[in-house]
Structures are given as C-alpha cells and as structure tokens.
Amino acid sequence: MDELQMERQQMQTELSRLADVCRNESVPDAFQTFVAGIPTLTKTERRIFDGYAAGLRSKEIAEQLDIKDSTLRFHNKNIYEKLGVSSLKQLQQFVAILNSGSGSTPDSAPDEK
C-alpha cells in the first residue's frame, strides 16, 4: 500500500511539473480559450466534459447519459469547437493543467436550448 501511495505522489509531482511547463511555455492562448469556453457549454455538454475530466471513457459516458455513440460524437464536436481543442487528448491535457492549478473546473453551464 505504501508503495502505491508513493507512486501516486510521484505521478502527481510529475503532473504538476508538466502542467507548469505547459502553462508557461506551451500554448497559453489555446489554454485561455479552453478555460473561457467551459462556461459556454450546455448542461449536456458540461456533463460529458465532466465525465472526461473524471477520467471516464466515451463508452462509459454514453452509458451514464443513456445516449448513442453518434449523439456523443455530435456533442464532442460541439465541445471541441467551444473549447478550441481538436481532440480528446488535448481536452484531457488542458483539464489536467486546469486541475493542477486550481483544483477544479469553472462552474456554470447555460440552460439547454
């Protein structure tokens, strides 16, 4: 158990270091676009975003929300556009950076239309 905790601590330290590097050197404008876009997500998009932020896979999110894969892909496209990302990998990287800096993601999603 101690070995597992030590490994987890090392991973968190490395994540924090990488987050600092990304925040300072990588693509600050893209990250700012990402952060600014989070409050513009609809309730459904935010639930999907939060699922990804929690480390869930696409299939798990679709099952949780009781939606088809095609519906999830539709929402993913809208999420990516609003957040200025081009892939799930980039979204997850920005979430990691965001969480390492503040501990949470911005709240508030507009009402569904």
C-alpha atoms as an extended CHARMM CRD file, in Angstrom:
* protein
*
       113  EXT
         1         1  MET       CA              0.0000000000        0.0000000000        0.0000000000  PROA      1               0.0000000000
         2         2  ASP       CA              2.8130000000        2.4360000000        0.8530000000  PROA      2               0.0000000000
         3         3  GLU       CA              4.4410000000        1.7050000000       -2.4890000000  PROA      3               0.0000000000
         4         4  LEU       CA              1.2200000000        2.5860000000       -4.2780000000  PROA      4               0.0000000000
         5         5  GLN       CA              0.8840000000        5.8460000000       -2.3590000000  PROA      5               0.0000000000
         6         6  MET       CA              4.4870000000        6.7480000000       -3.1270000000  PROA      6               0.0000000000
         7         7  GLU       CA              3.9300000000        6.0590000000       -6.8310000000  PROA      7               0.0000000000
         8         8  ARG       CA              0.7820000000        8.1890000000       -6.7910000000  PROA      8               0.0000000000
         9         9  GLN       CA              2.6690000000       11.0550000000       -5.1410000000  PROA      9               0.0000000000
        10        10  GLN       CA              5.4240000000       10.8270000000       -7.7510000000  PROA      10              0.0000000000
        11        11  MET       CA              2.8370000000       10.9220000000      -10.5310000000  PROA      11              0.0000000000
        12        12  GLN       CA              1.1500000000       13.9760000000       -9.0120000000  PROA      12              0.0000000000
        13        13  THR       CA              4.5050000000       15.7330000000       -8.6880000000  PROA      13              0.0000000000
        14        14  GLU       CA              5.3320000000       14.9880000000      -12.3180000000  PROA      14              0.0000000000
        15        15  LEU       CA              1.8760000000       16.1460000000      -13.4350000000  PROA      15              0.0000000000
        16        16  SER       CA              2.3250000000       19.4190000000      -11.5650000000  PROA      16              0.0000000000
        17        17  ARG       CA              5.7380000000       19.9230000000      -13.1590000000  PROA      17              0.0000000000
        18        18  LEU       CA              4.3690000000       19.2150000000      -16.6300000000  PROA      18              0.0000000000
        19        19  ALA       CA              1.4030000000       21.4950000000      -16.0020000000  PROA      19              0.0000000000
        20        20  ASP       CA              3.7570000000       24.3320000000      -15.0800000000  PROA      20              0.0000000000
        21        21  VAL       CA              5.7620000000       23.7530000000      -18.2460000000  PROA      21              0.0000000000
        22        22  CYS       CA              2.6190000000       23.7200000000      -20.3870000000  PROA      22              0.0000000000
        23        23  ARG       CA              1.1500000000       26.7430000000      -18.6620000000  PROA      23              0.0000000000
        24        24  ASN       CA              4.3290000000       28.7590000000      -19.1070000000  PROA      24              0.0000000000
        25        25  GLU       CA              5.7540000000       27.5620000000      -22.4070000000  PROA      25              0.0000000000
        26        26  SER       CA              3.2010000000       25.6880000000      -24.4300000000  PROA      26              0.0000000000
        27        27  VAL       CA              0.1030000000       27.2940000000      -25.8360000000  PROA      27              0.0000000000
        28        28  PRO       CA             -1.1700000000       29.8660000000      -23.3340000000  PROA      28              0.0000000000
        29        29  ASP       CA             -3.6500000000       31.3890000000      -25.7950000000  PROA      29              0.0000000000
        30        30  ALA       CA             -5.1650000000       27.9960000000      -26.5420000000  PROA      30              0.0000000000
        31        31  PHE       CA             -5.4070000000       27.2360000000      -22.8370000000  PROA      31              0.0000000000
        32        32  GLN       CA             -7.1000000000       30.5820000000      -22.1600000000  PROA      32              0.0000000000
        33        33  THR       CA             -9.5910000000       29.8400000000      -24.9580000000  PROA      33              0.0000000000
        34        34  PHE       CA            -10.2210000000       26.4610000000      -23.3540000000  PROA      34              0.0000000000
        35        35  VAL       CA            -10.8760000000       27.9700000000      -19.9100000000  PROA      35              0.0000000000
        36        36  ALA       CA            -13.0730000000       30.7260000000      -21.3380000000  PROA      36              0.0000000000
        37        37  GLY       CA            -15.1420000000       28.1840000000      -23.2720000000  PROA      37              0.0000000000
        38        38  ILE       CA            -16.0770000000       25.9780000000      -20.3240000000  PROA      38              0.0000000000
        39        39  PRO       CA            -18.9110000000       28.2290000000      -19.0490000000  PROA      39              0.0000000000
        40        40  THR       CA            -20.4010000000       28.2870000000      -22.5770000000  PROA      40              0.0000000000
        41        41  LEU       CA            -21.0650000000       24.5390000000      -22.5640000000  PROA      41              0.0000000000
        42        42  THR       CA            -24.7010000000       23.4530000000      -22.3850000000  PROA      42              0.0000000000
        43        43  LYS       CA            -25.7800000000       21.2510000000      -19.4710000000  PROA      43              0.0000000000
        44        44  THR       CA            -25.4020000000       18.0980000000      -21.5520000000  PROA      44              0.0000000000
        45        45  GLU       CA            -22.0470000000       19.1820000000      -22.9400000000  PROA      45              0.0000000000
        46        46  ARG       CA            -20.9000000000       20.0010000000      -19.4030000000  PROA      46              0.0000000000
        47        47  ARG       CA            -21.9420000000       16.5660000000      -18.1430000000  PROA      47              0.0000000000
        48        48  ILE       CA            -19.9190000000       14.9920000000      -20.9570000000  PROA      48              0.0000000000
        49        49  PHE       CA            -16.9750000000       17.3140000000      -20.2590000000  PROA      49              0.0000000000
        50        50  ASP       CA            -17.1170000000       16.4620000000      -16.5480000000  PROA      50              0.0000000000
        51        51  GLY       CA            -17.1250000000       12.7610000000      -17.4360000000  PROA      51              0.0000000000
        52        52  TYR       CA            -13.9640000000       13.1690000000      -19.4670000000  PROA      52              0.0000000000
        53        53  ALA       CA            -12.4490000000       15.3070000000      -16.7120000000  PROA      53              0.0000000000
        54        54  ALA       CA            -13.1820000000       12.4850000000      -14.2580000000  PROA      54              0.0000000000
        55        55  GLY       CA            -11.3180000000       10.0540000000      -16.4920000000  PROA      55              0.0000000000
        56        56  LEU       CA            -14.3070000000        8.2320000000      -17.9250000000  PROA      56              0.0000000000
        57        57  ARG       CA            -14.1570000000        6.7220000000      -21.3850000000  PROA      57              0.0000000000
        58        58  SER       CA            -16.5490000000        7.6750000000      -24.1550000000  PROA      58              0.0000000000
        59        59  LYS       CA            -18.4910000000        4.4200000000      -23.8370000000  PROA      59              0.0000000000
        60        60  GLU       CA            -18.9170000000        4.9320000000      -20.0840000000  PROA      60              0.0000000000
        61        61  ILE       CA            -20.1920000000        8.4840000000      -20.5890000000  PROA      61              0.0000000000
        62        62  ALA       CA            -22.6470000000        7.3650000000      -23.2840000000  PROA      62              0.0000000000
        63        63  GLU       CA            -23.9510000000        4.6490000000      -20.9620000000  PROA      63              0.0000000000
        64        64  GLN       CA            -24.2350000000        7.0400000000      -17.9960000000  PROA      64              0.0000000000
        65        65  LEU       CA            -26.1680000000        9.5970000000      -20.0290000000  PROA      65              0.0000000000
        66        66  ASP       CA            -28.1160000000        6.9210000000      -21.8890000000  PROA      66              0.0000000000
        67        67  ILE       CA            -27.1910000000        8.3250000000      -25.3000000000  PROA      67              0.0000000000
        68        68  LYS       CA            -25.9740000000        6.7260000000      -28.5190000000  PROA      68              0.0000000000
        69        69  ASP       CA            -22.3380000000        6.8740000000      -29.5910000000  PROA      69              0.0000000000
        70        70  SER       CA            -23.3450000000        9.0590000000      -32.5370000000  PROA      70              0.0000000000
        71        71  THR       CA            -25.0160000000       11.5330000000      -30.1670000000  PROA      71              0.0000000000
        72        72  LEU       CA            -21.8980000000       11.6110000000      -28.0150000000  PROA      72              0.0000000000
        73        73  ARG       CA            -19.7400000000       12.2800000000      -31.0900000000  PROA      73              0.0000000000
        74        74  PHE       CA            -22.0830000000       15.1580000000      -32.0270000000  PROA      74              0.0000000000
        75        75  HSD       CA            -21.6910000000       16.6900000000      -28.5620000000  PROA      75              0.0000000000
        76        76  ASN       CA            -17.9320000000       16.0750000000      -28.6150000000  PROA      76              0.0000000000
        77        77  LYS       CA            -17.6750000000       18.0780000000      -31.8390000000  PROA      77              0.0000000000
        78        78  ASN       CA            -19.5180000000       20.9930000000      -30.2160000000  PROA      78              0.0000000000
        79        79  ILE       CA            -17.4290000000       20.7590000000      -27.0420000000  PROA      79              0.0000000000
        80        80  TYR       CA            -14.1750000000       20.7600000000      -29.0020000000  PROA      80              0.0000000000
        81        81  GLU       CA            -15.3090000000       23.7790000000      -31.0100000000  PROA      81              0.0000000000
        82        82  LYS       CA            -16.3530000000       25.7670000000      -27.9410000000  PROA      82              0.0000000000
        83        83  LEU       CA            -13.1550000000       24.9190000000      -26.0650000000  PROA      83              0.0000000000
        84        84  GLY       CA            -10.8460000000       25.4060000000      -29.0270000000  PROA      84              0.0000000000
        85        85  VAL       CA             -9.3960000000       21.9000000000      -28.8870000000  PROA      85              0.0000000000
        86        86  SER       CA             -9.0200000000       19.4020000000      -31.6810000000  PROA      86              0.0000000000
        87        87  SER       CA             -9.0330000000       16.1100000000      -29.8070000000  PROA      87              0.0000000000
        88        88  LEU       CA             -9.9980000000       14.3320000000      -26.6250000000  PROA      88              0.0000000000
        89        89  LYS       CA             -6.3080000000       14.0250000000      -25.7740000000  PROA      89              0.0000000000
        90        90  GLN       CA             -5.8610000000       17.8080000000      -25.9220000000  PROA      90              0.0000000000
        91        91  LEU       CA             -9.0170000000       18.3070000000      -23.8450000000  PROA      91              0.0000000000
        92        92  GLN       CA             -7.6880000000       15.9220000000      -21.1870000000  PROA      92              0.0000000000
        93        93  GLN       CA             -4.2820000000       17.6390000000      -21.1710000000  PROA      93              0.0000000000
        94        94  PHE       CA             -5.8980000000       21.0320000000      -20.6070000000  PROA      94              0.0000000000
        95        95  VAL       CA             -8.1310000000       19.5890000000      -17.8740000000  PROA      95              0.0000000000
        96        96  ALA       CA             -5.0100000000       18.2490000000      -16.1400000000  PROA      96              0.0000000000
        97        97  ILE       CA             -3.3620000000       21.6640000000      -16.3670000000  PROA      97              0.0000000000
        98        98  LEU       CA             -6.5070000000       23.3700000000      -15.1010000000  PROA      98              0.0000000000
        99        99  ASN       CA             -6.8890000000       20.9600000000      -12.1910000000  PROA      99              0.0000000000
       100       100  SER       CA             -3.2410000000       21.2280000000      -11.2080000000  PROA      100             0.0000000000
       101       101  GLY       CA             -3.5790000000       24.9870000000      -10.9080000000  PROA      101             0.0000000000
       102       102  SER       CA             -6.9370000000       25.4800000000       -9.2680000000  PROA      102             0.0000000000
       103       103  GLY       CA             -8.2090000000       22.1160000000       -8.1280000000  PROA      103             0.0000000000
       104       104  SER       CA            -11.4660000000       22.4510000000      -10.0450000000  PROA      104             0.0000000000
       105       105  THR       CA            -13.0250000000       23.4670000000      -13.3110000000  PROA      105             0.0000000000
       106       106  PRO       CA            -15.1400000000       26.5990000000      -13.7680000000  PROA      106             0.0000000000
       107       107  ASP       CA            -18.7980000000       26.2010000000      -12.9310000000  PROA      107             0.0000000000
       108       108  SER       CA            -21.9590000000       27.3030000000      -14.6520000000  PROA      108             0.0000000000
       109       109  ALA       CA            -23.3460000000       25.9830000000      -17.8650000000  PROA      109             0.0000000000
       110       110  PRO       CA            -26.1140000000       27.8040000000      -19.6880000000  PROA      110             0.0000000000
       111       111  ASP       CA            -29.5570000000       26.2540000000      -19.8560000000  PROA      111             0.0000000000
       112       112  GLU       CA            -30.1960000000       23.8060000000      -22.6640000000  PROA      112             0.0000000000
       113       113  LYS       CA            -31.8810000000       25.3740000000      -25.6280000000  PROA      113             0.0000000000
